[in-house]
Amino acid sequence: MGASDPIKHVVVLMMENHSFDQLLGCMQQVYAELEGIDEKKLRSNPDYPNANNVVQQAATKLTSISLDPVHEHVNVLRQIADNCSGFVSDFVQCYSQCGETRQQVMSYYQLGSLPVLHQLAQNFTVCDHWFSSLPGPTWPNRFFVHTGTSKGHVKMPSGMYIKNEYFYDQNTIYDELDNKHITWGIYHHGMPHTLLLARLWDRPGQFHRMDNFFKDATRPEEEFPQYVFIEPSYGGTDENDQHPPTDMRKGEYLIAQIYNALRRNEALWNSTLFVLLYDEHGGFYDHVCPPKAIPPDRDTMEFAFDQYGVRVPAILISPWVDKGFDSGIYDHTSLLKYLIMKWNLRPDTLGARVAAADTFVSLLQRRQVPRPGTPGPFDIDVFASLEPALPKATNEHQNALITFAHFLEQKMSHVEELAAVGYRSLKSLGSPLDQLTVAKDRFLLFLHHGQAGRLDD
């Protein structure tokens, strides 16, 4: 792409499980042409079982959504059927005793009620047609942002981890970056989902705890990785991924911390694009029907992959983008296509979806110099009162990570003392917090032993 792209560093944070309407639909108050929510003409879904009644969109002040709407592939197909009219009925069929909580599926946050997210949305570029990559849950959608495909899978694994069924050994964007000697790093909170990518197991030194991100952001700009992917905490007392019922403010705090770290280093800020994304909609209502899509490959045993998933919040944050919104049709593979164009990576190794994807590069080419006057660091003292919360139960994403952690322990069993393995196995039968703590221990030990070159092949 050459000199026409002023960006030297791309930082991506992918949060969890919210639709565009729910978090950023309020931005229609700022930009009348943005595809959001008109509070004078709120939309609705038929109730269930009495379809003569409707459940209307409604503003919420909840910092924590109490129920986690089911959003497996089959559920999402029901939700988006008949012009996106199945969200409430699918929710009620999954939670038959939900009562008035069905309203939460149609909820949205009013402008300013998520102060960090909404300030960023008002000062940078909102993408109001960024879709998740398939109608389905977390794992397959997250794999699209790393590899351009989910290898035909559309659902979360359940029960014990089956290596042959859920084994992601496809080519990744990180392989392509390495081929061009582009520096990269994955920053995480102890349980990186990206570790499911088998091709990354021999590169444990590219995984860093989140504390290191804040240290690295204070160093000279040229020492910072060219591509950074940040994973929030998916569970435990520090969970901040905004996956229901996690407190939304904890995710706001994480977003603010990342923005502040970049903003305080002027040279780094003036050469960085910070992409804030959500993996999928989490079962929450959005009124825009997902359009047709290009299948990534021939792995179509469960789904043709010819349709995007539900719209998700997406903001491009940089002094090189304008205030406003962009209505280009994007999905998670648009990010990969941008990286390929930017660093002249091989164009055909991440599948047909990536090769055909539209990108947002033109939004970065409108200015000759960085935009002055972008907001300074957030005041994060307002988050000081947030206290750790004990998880009452584990969600499907956490259950799958916990089970995968068992598999990781098998990979390092020859270098771990039997007593330590036995202790972790016993503790993993305990409370949700115990299970998540043990899973994090296993992830971190796997990375530690990998750095020492002590893992099984």
C-alpha positions as CSV (number, residue, x, y, z in Angstrom):
1,M,0.0,0.0,0.0
2,G,3.0,2.2,0.5
3,A,3.2,5.8,1.7
4,S,-0.6,6.4,1.2
5,D,-1.3,4.6,4.4
6,P,0.1,6.6,7.4
7,I,-0.6,3.8,9.9
8,K,2.5,2.0,11.3
9,H,0.7,0.1,14.2
10,V,-2.7,-1.6,14.2
11,V,-4.2,-2.4,17.7
12,V,-7.3,-4.5,17.8
13,L,-9.5,-5.1,20.9
14,M,-12.3,-7.6,20.4
15,M,-15.0,-7.6,23.1
16,E,-17.9,-9.9,23.6
17,N,-21.5,-10.4,22.7
18,H,-23.4,-7.2,21.9
19,S,-25.3,-5.9,18.8
20,F,-24.8,-2.6,17.1
21,D,-28.3,-1.4,18.0
22,Q,-27.8,-2.2,21.6
23,L,-24.6,-0.3,22.1
24,L,-24.3,2.2,19.3
25,G,-27.8,2.6,17.9
26,C,-28.0,5.8,19.9
27,M,-25.5,7.4,17.6
28,Q,-28.3,8.2,15.2
29,Q,-29.0,11.1,17.5
30,V,-25.6,12.4,16.5
31,Y,-25.6,11.5,12.8
32,A,-29.2,11.4,11.4
33,E,-28.2,9.2,8.4
34,L,-26.5,6.6,10.5
35,E,-28.4,3.2,10.6
36,G,-29.4,3.2,14.2
37,I,-32.3,3.9,16.6
38,D,-34.9,6.6,16.2
39,E,-36.4,7.0,19.6
40,K,-39.5,8.4,18.1
41,K,-40.0,5.3,16.0
42,L,-38.9,2.4,18.1
43,R,-39.0,-1.1,16.6
44,S,-40.5,-4.2,18.0
45,N,-40.6,-8.0,17.8
46,P,-43.6,-10.3,18.2
47,D,-44.0,-11.6,21.7
48,Y,-44.2,-15.4,22.3
49,P,-46.4,-17.3,22.6
50,N,-48.9,-14.6,21.8
51,A,-47.6,-13.0,18.6
52,N,-50.4,-10.5,18.7
53,N,-48.5,-8.7,21.4
54,V,-45.1,-7.0,20.7
55,V,-42.0,-6.3,22.7
56,Q,-40.6,-2.9,21.8
57,Q,-37.1,-1.6,22.0
58,A,-36.5,0.2,25.3
59,A,-33.7,2.1,26.8
60,T,-31.9,0.4,29.7
61,K,-29.8,1.7,32.6
62,L,-28.6,-1.7,33.6
63,T,-24.9,-2.0,34.0
64,S,-25.2,-5.8,34.0
65,I,-27.6,-7.7,31.8
66,S,-29.0,-10.5,34.0
67,L,-29.6,-13.2,31.3
68,D,-27.3,-14.4,28.6
69,P,-29.4,-14.9,25.4
70,V,-28.7,-18.1,23.6
71,H,-26.9,-17.4,20.3
72,E,-25.9,-20.7,18.8
73,H,-26.1,-21.0,15.1
74,V,-29.6,-22.4,15.0
75,N,-30.8,-19.7,17.4
76,V,-29.4,-16.9,15.4
77,L,-31.0,-18.2,12.2
78,R,-34.3,-18.0,14.1
79,Q,-33.6,-14.5,15.4
80,I,-32.9,-13.0,12.0
81,A,-35.7,-14.8,10.2
82,D,-38.6,-12.7,8.8
83,N,-36.8,-9.4,8.8
84,C,-35.1,-9.9,12.2
85,S,-38.4,-10.6,14.0
86,G,-37.4,-13.7,15.9
87,F,-35.3,-12.3,18.7
88,V,-37.9,-12.3,21.4
89,S,-39.6,-15.6,20.5
90,D,-36.2,-17.4,20.4
91,F,-35.3,-15.9,23.8
92,V,-38.6,-17.0,25.4
93,Q,-38.4,-20.5,24.0
94,C,-34.9,-20.8,25.6
95,Y,-35.9,-19.2,28.9
96,S,-39.6,-20.2,29.4
97,Q,-39.7,-18.5,32.8
98,C,-38.1,-15.3,31.7
99,G,-41.1,-13.1,32.3
100,E,-40.4,-9.4,31.9
101,T,-36.7,-10.0,31.4
102,R,-37.5,-10.7,27.7
103,Q,-37.4,-6.9,27.4
104,Q,-33.6,-7.1,27.8
105,V,-33.2,-8.7,24.4
106,M,-34.7,-5.5,22.9
107,S,-32.8,-3.2,25.1
108,Y,-30.4,-0.4,24.1
109,Y,-28.1,2.1,25.8
110,Q,-29.0,5.8,25.4
111,L,-26.3,8.2,24.3
112,G,-23.9,8.9,27.1
113,S,-24.9,5.9,29.2
114,L,-21.7,4.2,28.1
115,P,-19.5,7.2,28.5
116,V,-16.2,5.7,27.2
117,L,-17.7,3.9,24.2
118,H,-19.9,6.8,23.2
119,Q,-17.2,9.5,23.5
120,L,-15.0,7.4,21.2
121,A,-18.0,7.0,18.8
122,Q,-18.6,10.7,18.7
123,N,-15.0,11.6,18.1
124,F,-13.8,9.0,15.6
125,T,-15.4,6.8,12.9
126,V,-18.3,4.5,13.6
127,C,-18.8,1.6,11.1
128,D,-22.5,1.1,11.1
129,H,-22.5,-1.9,8.7
130,W,-19.9,-4.1,10.3
131,F,-21.3,-7.6,10.6
132,S,-20.1,-10.6,12.5
133,S,-18.7,-13.2,10.1
134,L,-21.4,-15.8,10.5
135,P,-24.7,-16.2,12.3
136,G,-23.4,-17.9,15.4
137,P,-21.5,-17.8,18.6
138,T,-18.1,-16.7,19.9
139,W,-15.5,-19.3,18.8
140,P,-16.3,-19.5,15.0
141,N,-16.6,-15.7,14.8
142,R,-13.3,-15.1,16.6
143,F,-11.5,-17.5,14.3
144,F,-12.6,-15.5,11.3
145,V,-10.7,-12.4,12.7
146,H,-7.5,-14.5,12.9
147,T,-7.8,-16.9,10.0
148,G,-10.6,-15.9,7.7
149,T,-12.5,-19.1,8.3
150,S,-13.9,-21.3,11.0
151,K,-13.2,-24.5,9.0
152,G,-16.9,-25.1,8.6
153,H,-17.8,-25.0,12.3
154,V,-20.7,-22.9,13.4
155,K,-21.2,-23.8,17.0
156,M,-19.4,-23.9,20.3
157,P,-18.0,-27.3,21.4
158,S,-19.8,-28.9,24.4
159,G,-18.9,-31.6,26.8
160,M,-15.3,-32.8,26.8
161,Y,-13.0,-31.3,24.3
162,I,-12.7,-33.4,21.1
163,K,-9.4,-32.7,19.6
164,N,-10.2,-34.0,16.1
165,E,-13.5,-32.1,15.9
166,Y,-12.4,-28.7,17.2
167,F,-8.8,-28.5,16.2
168,Y,-7.9,-25.3,14.4
169,D,-4.7,-25.8,12.4
170,Q,-5.5,-23.5,9.5
171,N,-3.2,-20.8,8.3
172,T,-3.4,-17.6,10.3
173,I,-2.7,-13.9,9.8
174,Y,0.2,-14.4,12.2
175,D,1.9,-16.8,9.8
176,E,1.5,-14.2,7.0
177,L,2.9,-11.5,9.2
178,D,5.9,-13.6,10.1
179,N,6.6,-14.3,6.4
180,K,7.0,-10.6,5.9
181,H,8.9,-10.0,9.2
182,I,6.1,-7.8,10.5
183,T,6.2,-7.7,14.3
184,W,3.2,-8.7,16.3
185,G,2.0,-9.6,19.8
186,I,-1.1,-11.0,21.5
187,Y,-1.9,-9.4,24.9
188,H,-4.2,-11.3,27.2
189,H,-5.5,-11.6,30.7
190,G,-4.3,-15.2,31.3
191,M,-6.6,-17.3,29.1
192,P,-6.0,-16.3,25.4
193,H,-8.5,-17.8,23.1
194,T,-6.0,-17.5,20.3
195,L,-4.1,-20.3,21.8
196,L,-6.6,-22.6,20.2
197,L,-4.7,-21.9,16.9
198,A,-2.3,-24.8,16.7
199,R,0.1,-22.9,14.5
200,L,0.8,-20.5,17.3
201,W,1.9,-23.1,19.8
202,D,5.5,-22.8,18.7
203,R,5.5,-19.1,19.3
204,P,4.7,-18.7,23.0
205,G,7.0,-15.6,23.1
206,Q,4.4,-13.7,21.1
207,F,1.9,-14.0,24.0
208,H,2.1,-11.3,26.7
209,R,0.1,-10.5,29.8
210,M,-1.9,-7.3,29.6
211,D,0.3,-5.5,32.1
212,N,3.1,-5.6,29.5
213,F,0.9,-3.8,27.0
214,F,0.8,-0.7,29.2
215,K,4.6,-0.9,29.7
216,D,5.3,-1.4,26.0
217,A,3.1,1.6,25.1
218,T,5.4,3.8,27.0
219,R,8.5,2.9,25.0
220,P,9.7,4.5,21.8
221,E,7.2,4.1,19.0
222,E,9.4,2.0,16.8
223,E,9.7,-0.6,19.5
224,F,6.0,-1.2,19.7
225,P,4.7,-4.2,17.7
226,Q,3.2,-3.4,14.3
227,Y,0.2,-5.6,14.9
228,V,-1.4,-6.1,18.3
229,F,-4.4,-8.2,19.2
230,I,-5.8,-7.7,22.7
231,E,-8.0,-10.3,24.4
232,P,-10.1,-9.2,27.4
233,S,-10.5,-11.3,30.5
234,Y,-13.0,-14.0,29.7
235,G,-13.7,-15.0,33.3
236,G,-12.8,-14.8,37.0
237,T,-13.0,-11.8,39.3
238,D,-11.3,-9.6,36.7
239,E,-13.7,-10.4,33.8
240,N,-14.0,-7.4,31.6
241,D,-15.1,-8.7,28.2
242,Q,-18.7,-7.3,28.7
243,H,-20.2,-10.8,28.1
244,P,-23.5,-10.9,30.1
245,P,-23.8,-10.7,33.0
246,T,-20.4,-9.0,33.4
247,D,-20.6,-5.4,34.5
248,M,-20.4,-3.2,31.4
249,R,-18.3,-0.6,33.3
250,K,-15.4,-3.1,33.6
251,G,-15.2,-3.3,29.8
252,E,-15.5,0.5,29.6
253,Y,-12.5,0.7,32.0
254,L,-10.4,-1.6,29.8
255,I,-11.3,0.4,26.7
256,A,-10.3,3.6,28.5
257,Q,-7.0,2.1,29.7
258,I,-6.0,1.1,26.2
259,Y,-7.0,4.4,24.7
260,N,-5.1,6.3,27.4
261,A,-2.0,4.2,26.9
262,L,-1.9,5.0,23.2
263,R,-2.9,8.6,23.6
264,R,-0.2,9.4,26.2
265,N,2.6,8.4,23.8
266,E,2.3,11.1,21.1
267,A,4.5,9.4,18.5
268,L,2.7,6.1,19.0
269,W,-0.7,7.8,18.9
270,N,0.1,9.6,15.7
271,S,1.0,6.3,13.9
272,T,-1.7,3.9,15.3
273,L,-5.1,2.7,14.3
274,F,-7.0,1.3,17.3
275,V,-9.9,-0.9,16.1
276,L,-12.6,-1.6,18.7
277,L,-14.8,-4.6,17.8
278,Y,-17.3,-7.0,19.2
279,D,-17.1,-10.7,18.1
280,E,-20.9,-11.3,17.7
281,H,-24.2,-9.9,18.9
282,G,-24.8,-12.2,21.8
283,G,-28.5,-12.8,21.0
284,F,-29.4,-9.1,21.4
285,Y,-31.7,-7.4,18.8
286,D,-30.5,-5.6,15.8
287,H,-32.8,-4.4,13.0
288,V,-30.5,-4.7,10.0
289,C,-30.8,-8.0,8.2
290,P,-27.3,-9.6,7.6
291,P,-26.5,-9.5,3.8
292,K,-25.2,-12.2,1.6
293,A,-21.5,-13.1,2.0
294,I,-18.7,-15.0,0.1
295,P,-18.1,-18.5,1.5
296,P,-14.4,-18.6,2.8
297,D,-13.7,-22.1,1.6
298,R,-15.3,-25.5,0.8
299,D,-15.8,-26.4,4.5
300,T,-19.6,-26.1,4.4
301,M,-20.7,-29.2,6.2
302,E,-23.0,-27.3,8.6
303,F,-23.7,-24.0,6.8
304,A,-23.1,-22.5,3.4
305,F,-21.3,-19.5,4.9
306,D,-23.1,-17.3,2.3
307,Q,-24.6,-14.9,4.9
308,Y,-23.0,-12.6,7.5
309,G,-23.9,-12.7,11.1
310,V,-25.7,-9.9,13.0
311,R,-24.3,-6.3,13.0
312,V,-21.8,-5.6,15.8
313,P,-20.3,-2.3,17.2
314,A,-17.1,-1.2,15.5
315,I,-15.2,2.0,15.9
316,L,-12.0,3.0,14.0
317,I,-9.9,5.2,16.4
318,S,-7.0,7.2,15.2
319,P,-5.9,10.8,14.6
320,W,-6.0,9.8,10.9
321,V,-9.7,9.3,10.7
322,D,-12.5,11.9,10.8
323,K,-15.4,12.2,13.2
324,G,-18.4,10.5,11.6
325,F,-19.6,7.2,10.4
326,D,-19.0,4.9,7.5
327,S,-21.6,2.6,5.9
328,G,-19.3,0.3,4.0
329,I,-20.2,-3.4,4.3
330,Y,-17.6,-5.0,6.5
331,D,-17.1,-8.1,8.5
332,H,-14.1,-9.4,10.6
333,T,-12.3,-10.5,7.4
334,S,-12.2,-6.8,6.3
335,L,-9.6,-6.3,9.0
336,L,-7.5,-9.1,7.5
337,K,-7.8,-7.7,4.0
338,Y,-6.6,-4.4,5.3
339,L,-3.5,-6.0,6.9
340,I,-2.8,-7.9,3.7
341,M,-3.0,-4.7,1.6
342,K,-1.1,-2.7,4.1
343,W,1.9,-5.0,4.4
344,N,1.8,-6.6,1.0
345,L,1.0,-10.0,2.5
346,R,0.1,-13.0,0.3
347,P,-3.4,-12.2,-1.0
348,D,-4.8,-15.7,-1.4
349,T,-3.8,-17.7,1.7
350,L,-6.6,-16.8,4.1
351,G,-9.5,-17.9,1.9
352,A,-12.0,-16.4,-0.6
353,R,-13.9,-14.3,2.0
354,V,-10.8,-12.4,2.8
355,A,-9.8,-12.0,-0.8
356,A,-13.2,-10.5,-1.7
357,A,-13.6,-8.4,1.5
358,D,-14.0,-4.6,1.3
359,T,-11.8,-2.5,3.5
360,F,-11.8,0.8,5.3
361,V,-8.4,1.9,4.0
362,S,-9.9,5.0,2.2
363,L,-10.9,6.4,5.6
364,L,-7.2,6.6,6.5
365,Q,-6.1,8.4,3.4
366,R,-8.1,11.6,3.6
367,R,-5.7,13.6,5.7
368,Q,-2.1,14.9,5.1
369,V,-1.3,15.2,8.8
370,P,-2.8,13.7,12.0
371,R,-6.0,15.4,13.2
372,P,-5.3,17.8,16.0
373,G,-7.6,18.1,19.0
374,T,-8.5,14.5,19.4
375,P,-9.7,13.8,23.0
376,G,-7.1,13.4,25.7
377,P,-6.9,10.5,28.1
378,F,-10.0,9.5,30.0
379,D,-10.4,10.1,33.7
380,I,-10.4,6.6,34.9
381,D,-10.7,7.4,38.6
382,V,-14.5,7.0,38.1
383,F,-13.9,3.3,37.8
384,A,-12.0,3.0,41.1
385,S,-15.1,1.9,43.0
386,L,-15.6,-1.2,40.8
387,E,-15.1,-4.3,42.9
388,P,-14.2,-7.8,41.9
389,A,-17.3,-10.0,41.3
390,L,-17.5,-13.7,42.0
391,P,-18.9,-15.6,39.0
392,K,-22.1,-17.4,39.9
393,A,-22.0,-19.7,36.9
394,T,-19.9,-20.3,33.7
395,N,-21.1,-19.5,30.2
396,E,-20.6,-21.6,27.1
397,H,-17.4,-19.7,26.1
398,Q,-15.9,-20.2,29.5
399,N,-16.9,-23.9,29.6
400,A,-15.2,-24.5,26.3
401,L,-12.0,-22.7,27.4
402,I,-12.0,-24.7,30.7
403,T,-12.3,-27.9,28.7
404,F,-9.6,-26.9,26.3
405,A,-7.3,-26.2,29.3
406,H,-7.6,-29.9,30.1
407,F,-6.2,-30.6,26.7
408,L,-3.3,-28.2,27.2
409,E,-2.4,-30.0,30.4
410,Q,-2.2,-33.2,28.5
411,K,0.3,-31.6,26.2
412,M,2.6,-30.7,29.1
413,S,2.0,-33.7,31.4
414,H,5.5,-35.0,31.0
415,V,7.0,-31.8,32.5
416,E,4.6,-31.2,35.3
417,E,4.9,-32.8,38.7
418,L,2.0,-35.3,39.3
419,A,1.2,-33.6,42.6
420,A,0.6,-30.3,40.8
421,V,-1.5,-32.0,38.1
422,G,-3.6,-33.7,40.7
423,Y,-4.1,-30.6,42.7
424,R,-5.4,-28.7,39.7
425,S,-7.6,-31.6,38.7
426,L,-9.2,-31.6,42.1
427,K,-9.6,-27.9,42.3
428,S,-11.2,-27.8,38.8
429,L,-14.2,-29.7,40.3
430,G,-15.0,-26.7,42.6
431,S,-16.8,-23.4,42.2
432,P,-17.0,-21.5,38.9
433,L,-14.2,-19.3,40.2
434,D,-12.0,-22.3,41.0
435,Q,-12.7,-23.8,37.5
436,L,-11.7,-20.5,35.8
437,T,-8.7,-20.1,38.0
438,V,-7.4,-23.6,37.2
439,A,-8.0,-23.0,33.5
440,K,-6.0,-19.8,33.6
441,D,-3.2,-21.6,35.4
442,R,-3.1,-24.3,32.7
443,F,-3.0,-21.7,29.9
444,L,-0.2,-19.8,31.5
445,L,1.8,-23.0,32.3
446,F,1.4,-24.1,28.7
447,L,2.9,-20.8,27.5
448,H,5.6,-21.0,30.1
449,H,6.7,-24.5,29.1
450,G,6.4,-23.6,25.5
451,Q,8.9,-20.8,26.0
452,A,11.2,-23.3,27.7
453,G,10.9,-25.7,24.8
454,R,9.4,-28.5,26.9
455,L,6.1,-29.3,25.2
456,D,5.1,-32.5,23.5
457,D,4.9,-32.4,19.7
